[in-house]
Amino acid sequence: MKGKIINFIIGILSFLLLFSIIASDLSAKIDESNLQNIVDLNKVSKLNSTNEDAELGSNDTFNDTGCCSVLVHAGPGHDVLSYRRDSVNFANILIDKINFNGQTAIKEYKTQGGYFTHTIITQNGWIIGIGGKDDPDTTKHLEQLASDIISKGHIEKGDMNMANSIIERNGWGHFLIKSPDDKVGITARDYRVHKSITKLFKMKNGDYIKVPNNPRYYDKGKFNRFSSDPDKAAIKIIGNDIYGQSRRDVITYDYNSAKVNIWASFDGGAFLGGYKGNPDDIQYIKTKINGNDLPVIPGKRFLGEEDLNISPHVNSVFSNQKIASSLNNVNVKDSLAQLNI
C-alpha cells in the first residue's frame, strides 16, 4: 500500500514537471511570435511611410515628377484645360500655333532637357494632356497615338491600354485625351507606388477631372465646388493638387468653339504650405514672357486669344516640320512590338 502511494506521488510530480516544461516552451513561442509580429508591423509601417513619401514627392528622387492636367467641361463646345509643370530644371515653355493631324492647333511643349509635349488643343475640340519623365521617344509615341485616335474619330479602351503600356516603359506619367463629343480617356501609372489607372467615360456639363502622374491622386467632381468661373476653378483645382513639389508654371486654355483664350500663372506651392518651385519663361508665338513677371495663383496673366479657324503662320516661332516628320515615321504598334509591349 505504501509503495502504491509513493508511485502515485511520483506520477503526480512527473506530470507537473512535464506540464511545466510544455507551458514554458509554449510561452517562449508566444513571446517569439509577438516579437515577430512587432517586427512585421514595424516593417509595414516603414514601407507605408516610404510609399507615402514617394507619393508626396518628399525626397529628391520624386521632386520633379508631379506634372498635372486638369480638364473642366463647362458646357457644349466649351472646355478649360490647365497644365502644371513640376521640375527642378528650368525650361522655356513654348506655346505655338501648329498643324496637327490636318487641323490648326495650339501646342505647349519644351525642348530644353529633351523634347516634351504638355498639351495640344485642336480646331474641332480635341484636347490632349501629357505628363511624365523627359523622354522624347515616349512623347512622340503618345503624340502619334493621339493623332491616330483623332484620325479614326473616337477613343477606344484599347487606345488607353496602349497609352498605359507606353508610359509603363518610361516608369511614370499620364495621358489624357478628350473628343469633341465629350468622351474622355485617361491613364496614369507610377511603378514606384505600384499603381495604375485607366478610364474611359463621357463628361457631363459641370464636370472636372484631375490627372497627375501619380494615379492615387486622380480626382473628379463638379467644378463649381471651387468657383462658378471655369477658368478660376481649373486653376484652384490644379493649385490644390498635393502631388509634386517643384511646382512651376500653370498654363490655362479656355477653348470655346474653336477660339482659345490663354492664361499663364506661377504655382510655387501658393496653396500648399512647404511646397516650392520657380517660374519658367514663356515663348508665346512671337512674344517672350519673363517667368518672374507671372502672377502667383490664383492670379493669371492673359497671353492672348487664338482663333483656330485661322491657319498658323508659316514663320511661327518654332518649326514643327522636323517633329511632324519624325512623327510620320513613328508607327506606334510596330514600335511597341519592338519594345516587347
C-alpha positions in Angstrom: 0.0 0.0 0.0 2.8 2.3 1.0 4.5 1.6 -2.4 1.4 2.5 -4.3 1.2 5.9 -2.6 4.8 6.6 -3.4 4.3 5.7 -7.0 1.2 7.9 -7.2 3.1 10.9 -5.8 6.0 10.3 -8.2 3.4 10.2 -11.1 1.8 13.4 -10.0 5.2 15.1 -9.7 6.3 13.8 -13.1 3.0 15.1 -14.7 3.5 18.6 -13.1 7.1 18.7 -14.3 6.1 17.8 -17.8 3.3 20.3 -17.8 5.7 23.0 -16.6 8.1 22.2 -19.4 5.4 22.3 -22.0 4.0 25.6 -20.6 7.4 27.2 -20.6 8.1 26.2 -24.2 4.6 27.5 -25.3 5.2 30.8 -23.5 8.5 31.2 -25.3 6.9 30.5 -28.7 4.2 33.1 -27.9 6.7 35.7 -27.0 8.7 34.9 -30.1 5.5 35.2 -32.2 4.6 38.5 -30.6 8.1 39.8 -31.2 7.9 38.8 -34.9 4.5 40.5 -35.2 6.0 43.7 -33.8 8.9 43.4 -36.3 6.5 42.8 -39.1 4.3 45.8 -38.1 7.4 48.0 -38.0 8.3 46.8 -41.5 4.8 47.6 -42.7 4.9 51.0 -41.0 8.3 51.8 -42.6 7.0 50.6 -46.0 3.9 52.7 -45.8 5.9 55.7 -44.7 8.3 55.1 -47.7 5.4 54.8 -50.1 3.7 57.9 -48.8 7.0 59.9 -49.1 7.2 58.7 -52.7 3.7 59.7 -53.4 4.0 63.1 -51.9 7.4 63.8 -53.6 9.1 64.4 -50.2 12.6 63.4 -51.3 14.8 64.4 -54.2 14.1 61.3 -56.2 10.5 62.4 -56.7 10.7 66.1 -56.6 10.3 66.7 -60.3 7.7 64.1 -61.2 4.3 65.5 -60.4 3.1 67.2 -63.6 -0.7 67.5 -63.6 -3.6 68.1 -66.1 -7.0 69.5 -65.1 -9.9 69.4 -67.5 -13.1 71.3 -66.9 -16.1 70.7 -69.1 -18.1 74.0 -68.8 -20.7 73.2 -71.4 -21.3 72.2 -75.1 -18.2 73.1 -77.1 -16.6 74.8 -74.0 -13.7 73.3 -72.1 -10.9 74.6 -69.9 -7.5 72.8 -69.7 -4.9 73.7 -67.0 -1.5 72.2 -67.1 1.2 72.5 -64.3 4.8 71.6 -65.0 6.8 70.3 -62.0 10.5 70.1 -62.3 13.7 71.1 -60.6 15.0 72.1 -64.0 14.3 75.4 -65.8 12.9 75.2 -69.4 11.4 77.7 -71.8 7.7 76.9 -72.2 6.8 77.2 -75.9 3.3 77.8 -77.0 2.7 77.7 -80.7 0.0 77.6 -83.3 0.6 74.5 -85.5 -1.0 72.0 -87.8 -1.8 68.7 -86.1 -3.4 65.9 -87.9 -4.7 68.3 -90.6 -6.2 70.7 -88.0 -5.0 74.0 -86.7 -4.0 73.5 -83.1 -2.4 75.1 -80.1 0.5 73.2 -78.7 2.5 73.7 -75.4 5.9 72.0 -75.2 9.5 72.3 -74.3 12.8 71.4 -75.9 15.4 72.1 -73.2 16.4 68.9 -71.4 14.6 66.9 -74.0 11.6 67.4 -76.3 8.4 67.0 -74.3 4.8 67.9 -75.2 2.4 69.1 -72.5 -0.8 70.0 -74.2 -2.4 70.0 -77.7 -5.9 71.6 -78.4 -7.2 71.3 -82.0 -9.6 73.3 -84.0 -12.6 71.0 -83.6 -12.1 70.4 -79.9 -9.7 67.5 -79.4 -7.8 68.1 -76.1 -4.6 66.3 -75.1 -2.5 66.4 -71.9 0.7 64.5 -71.4 3.0 64.2 -68.3 5.9 62.0 -67.3 9.7 61.6 -67.4 11.5 63.6 -70.0 11.9 61.2 -72.9 11.4 62.3 -76.5 10.6 58.8 -77.8 7.8 58.4 -75.2 6.4 61.8 -76.0 6.4 61.1 -79.8 4.7 57.8 -79.3 1.9 59.4 -77.2 1.6 62.2 -79.8 1.3 59.7 -82.6 -1.3 57.7 -80.7 -3.3 60.9 -80.2 -3.0 61.6 -83.9 -4.2 58.1 -84.7 -7.2 58.4 -82.4 -8.1 61.8 -84.0 -7.9 60.2 -87.4 -10.4 57.5 -86.6 -12.6 60.0 -84.8 -13.2 58.2 -81.4 -11.4 56.9 -78.4 -11.4 53.1 -77.6 -10.3 51.2 -74.5 -7.5 49.7 -76.4 -6.1 53.1 -77.2 -5.9 53.9 -73.5 -4.3 50.5 -72.7 -1.7 51.2 -75.4 -1.0 54.6 -73.8 -0.6 52.9 -70.4 1.9 50.5 -71.9 3.9 53.3 -73.5 4.0 55.1 -70.1 5.0 51.8 -68.4 8.2 51.7 -70.4 9.1 55.1 -69.2 8.3 54.5 -65.5 5.6 57.1 -64.7 3.4 59.6 -66.4 -0.1 60.4 -67.6 -2.1 60.8 -70.8 -5.4 62.5 -71.3 -7.5 62.9 -74.4 -11.0 64.3 -74.9 -13.0 64.1 -78.1 -15.4 66.9 -79.4 -18.4 64.7 -78.3 -17.1 64.8 -74.7 -15.7 61.3 -74.5 -12.6 61.2 -72.3 -9.8 58.7 -72.0 -7.3 59.0 -69.1 -4.5 56.8 -68.0 -1.7 57.2 -65.4 0.8 54.9 -63.8 3.8 55.0 -61.5 5.9 51.9 -60.9 7.3 53.4 -57.7 4.0 53.2 -55.9 2.7 50.2 -57.9 -0.4 52.0 -59.1 -2.0 52.3 -62.4 -5.3 53.7 -63.6 -7.1 53.6 -67.0 -10.6 55.1 -67.5 -12.9 55.8 -70.5 -16.1 57.8 -69.9 -18.2 60.7 -71.0 -18.0 64.1 -69.2 -21.2 65.9 -68.3 -21.6 69.7 -68.2 -20.0 71.0 -65.0 -17.6 68.0 -64.6 -13.9 68.3 -63.9 -11.1 65.7 -63.8 -7.6 66.0 -62.4 -4.9 63.7 -63.7 -1.5 63.8 -62.2 1.3 61.3 -62.8 0.5 59.5 -59.6 -2.8 57.6 -60.1 -3.6 57.8 -56.4 -4.3 61.5 -56.8 -6.7 61.2 -59.7 -9.9 63.1 -58.9 -13.2 64.1 -60.5 -16.2 66.1 -59.5 -18.2 69.3 -60.1 -16.0 72.3 -60.8 -18.4 74.8 -59.1 -17.1 73.4 -55.7 -14.1 75.7 -56.4 -15.6 78.6 -58.4 -18.5 79.3 -60.7 -16.0 80.6 -63.2 -14.5 77.5 -65.1 -11.1 79.2 -65.6 -10.7 80.1 -61.9 -12.0 76.7 -60.9 -9.4 74.9 -63.0 -6.5 77.0 -61.5 -7.8 76.3 -58.0 -8.1 72.6 -58.6 -4.6 72.3 -60.0 -3.2 74.5 -57.3 -4.7 72.3 -54.6 -3.3 69.1 -56.1 -0.8 67.9 -53.4 1.4 65.8 -55.6 4.5 67.5 -56.9 6.9 69.8 -55.0 8.9 71.8 -57.6 5.9 73.5 -58.9 6.4 75.8 -61.9 4.1 77.5 -64.4 0.4 76.8 -64.8 -0.9 77.5 -68.3 -4.7 77.6 -68.7 -6.5 77.2 -72.0 -10.2 78.2 -72.4 -11.5 76.6 -75.6 -14.9 77.8 -76.8 -16.0 76.9 -80.3 -12.5 77.0 -81.9 -11.4 80.1 -80.1 -8.8 79.7 -77.3 -8.0 82.2 -74.6 -4.7 81.5 -73.0 -3.6 82.5 -69.4 -0.4 82.0 -67.5 0.3 81.8 -63.8 3.1 80.7 -61.4 2.2 78.0 -58.8 5.1 77.8 -56.5 3.0 76.0 -53.9 1.0 79.1 -53.1 -2.0 77.0 -51.9 0.2 74.4 -50.1 2.5 75.3 -47.2 6.0 73.9 -47.6 5.9 73.4 -51.3 8.1 75.5 -53.6 9.2 76.0 -57.2 10.5 78.5 -59.7 8.8 80.1 -62.7 9.7 79.3 -66.3 9.9 81.8 -69.1 7.3 81.5 -71.8 7.6 82.0 -75.5 4.0 82.5 -76.8 4.0 82.6 -80.6 6.4 85.6 -81.0 6.0 87.1 -77.5 8.5 86.4 -74.8 7.2 86.5 -71.2 9.6 86.6 -68.3 8.6 84.0 -65.7 9.3 86.4 -62.9 6.5 88.6 -64.2 3.8 85.9 -63.8 1.3 86.4 -61.1 1.1 83.7 -58.4 -2.1 81.6 -58.4 -5.0 82.2 -58.2 -3.9 85.2 -60.3 -3.4 84.8 -64.0 -1.9 86.8 -66.9 -3.7 86.9 -70.2 -1.4 85.9 -73.0 -3.8 86.1 -75.9 -6.7 84.7 -77.9 -6.2 82.3 -80.9 -8.8 81.6 -83.5 -8.2 78.0 -84.6 -10.3 78.6 -87.7 -7.3 80.6 -88.9 -4.4 78.6 -90.1 -1.0 79.1 -88.4 1.6 81.4 -90.0 4.5 79.7 -91.8 7.1 81.6 -89.8 5.8 80.6 -86.4 8.3 80.8 -83.5 9.1 77.1 -83.7 9.0 75.0 -86.8 7.2 71.7 -86.2 8.2 70.3 -89.6 11.0 68.2 -88.1 8.8 66.9 -85.3 6.0 66.3 -87.7 8.4 64.4 -90.0 9.6 62.3 -87.1 6.1 61.6 -86.0 5.2 60.5 -89.5 7.9 57.9 -89.3 6.6 56.6 -86.0 4.3 53.6 -86.2 3.1 53.1 -82.6 2.2 49.4 -82.9 5.4 48.5 -84.7 7.5 50.5 -82.2 5.8 48.9 -79.2 6.3 45.5 -80.7 10.0 46.2 -80.9 9.9 47.1 -77.2 8.0 43.9 -76.4 4.9 45.7 -75.3 
